[in-house]
Amino acid sequence: MKIKMDNFVLSLSDTLRNAMLKLESLEEKLCVVCGAKGQVVRTVTDGDVRRFLLSEGSMDDKLSSLPEKKPILALHGTSDAELLDAMVNNDINAIVLVDKVGAPVRICSRVSLDKKILLSPPHLGDLEMKHVQDAFDSNWIAPAGPNLTTFENNLVKNTGHQHVVAVSSGTAALHLALRVLGISARDRVYVSDLTFIASVQPILYENAVPVFIDSEPSSWNMSPIALERKLMKDQASGDLPAAIIVVHLYGQVADMPAIMRLADKYEIPVIEDAAESLGATIDNKPCGSSGTLSVFSFNGNKMITTSGGGALASHSYKLIERARNLATQGRDLAEHYQHSSISYNYRLSNVLAGIGVGQLSVLADRVARRREIFELYRQGLTGNIGVSFQQNTPNSFGCRWLTVVEFNPDIIDLHPYQIMRRLSQLGIESRPGWKPMHMQPLCGKYEFEPHSEEHVVSSSLFLRSLCLPSGSAMLNTDVERVVNSIENVILGG
Ligand SMILES: Cc1ncc(COP(=O)(O)O)c(C=O)c1O
């Protein structure tokens, strides 16, 4: 993996002052001094500098004046377990990795190896607690309240829809979307095949019938080719679906222009499941703003979190007000408690909405960081043949909720699960890609439309892909550790 060497490399003619300035900016608190040919001649820590100053050296002395110290080095490619051993045996907290000619490649710290790297943990900022505290101070602990109103208003800006209702989960929002569209028993609902089961459960709650549409190979999202073929067949048999649920997978936007052209032609409403994709855009419009309704999740592992929560958004005031009513036990417009439809308690509380208000204010930063993390993985792993990534749909800007890699089994002789298990032993959490819906025991009896007769994309991705740690609080050194560990595992280290 390429890194900026000038961050931690000094020469013998640098002063102690230069060294202290660099050391202060480095997590590892270790600099490397290189000789004329670029090879490591020594390391410097602030302990070295302090000892030298106590023995009457000055900050303006050159590093060449420091007493000699033999550097402890390791060859780049050494496994994490061996690096940790070397650090424990030598009682040091960081070690310099060098190439075959002794030039520095990177510094590896003990803390970074001891630390467990999680897939996508919550990343809270400074503002969430203030809004939660406001709810406590004003006694708005009831489900509704000012945080909830602010959260819904702010979501309007981020979803591109004019109306939003915040609810207790993304699954609840999907369920409400089906209810307000009037989906009922035996209605057919097309849905992306490669997704999390939550995209499908609400269809089953209503005893409607899911029909799974395969992915297309580059973005891994719903294949417009499979969708068109299925619509033509179902029109011929008089069996068109009542709705299409398009999932924006792992933060990457589906080909909405192509999907909307088909949906409009056949006059079928589209629900966008953007649970994983808040902050992504297509044609400079928020992901989720093309369809009739869109759904977001604020589960603990998502782009932003309310610990648990979701939202349903639409351009239609009528649909969202109906959803709001169904989410709050469906009371009729009467003074007494009168109810005419089956409904739910799906409200998001004012306390949790306070977390959401704080989280939403840093959404742009979270998106930028996840995209940087993707870019670090891409740069770090692209040199390895047999490794590739989910692509962008044209004119889209993915939020890269998760970076997911695809391993080519003709080149890499390991199943992703073998890599996942080795990473887990090294303290790195990775997860399999979603198992397609048509392969789920729960869904085996439903129809599935492949991308092409020769190529089922979703099941091939399931067998080849692995989700990598992508949390927006990850440090660059964490990403380096994951990259180096994957390289070691696939190269048999
Ligand atoms: C694609 C997709 N749809 C729906 C959901 C459901 O969201 P929630 O967990 O908030 O119910 C999730 C995530 O959990 C998801 O990944």
The ligand as a Gaussian input file, in Angstrom:
#p B3LYP/6-31G(d) Opt

LIG

0 1
 C      -31.295000      -2.787000       2.202000
 C      -31.919000      -2.680000       3.566000
 N      -33.241000      -2.495000       3.650000
 C      -33.861000      -2.357000       4.822000
 C      -33.147000      -2.394000       6.008000
 C      -33.922000      -2.308000       7.282000
 O      -33.571000      -1.257000       8.089000
 P      -33.785000      -1.383000       9.694000
 O      -32.684000      -2.245000      10.217000
 O      -33.703000       0.022000      10.166000
 O      -35.119000      -1.999000       9.914000
 C      -31.753000      -2.567000       5.967000
 C      -30.881000      -2.591000       7.150000
 O      -30.977000      -3.011000       8.186000
 C      -31.117000      -2.735000       4.717000
 O      -29.817000      -2.938000       4.632000

